[in-house]
């Protein structure tokens, strides 16, 4: 699951993208909560950010899709 957020201001828009992913994951958990074992949300991670005060940032990991 992924989310993309854009803004024209220099702000922490990555928080909105992480919130979007969290809400999508919670929707899936809510729909599947009767399953066995119950679903869990794991590894919610920011992978890349462009622009803003810190410029271009990308998480260094061998597991990046």
Helices and strands as residue ranges (DSSP letters): H 14-32, E 48-49, E 57-58
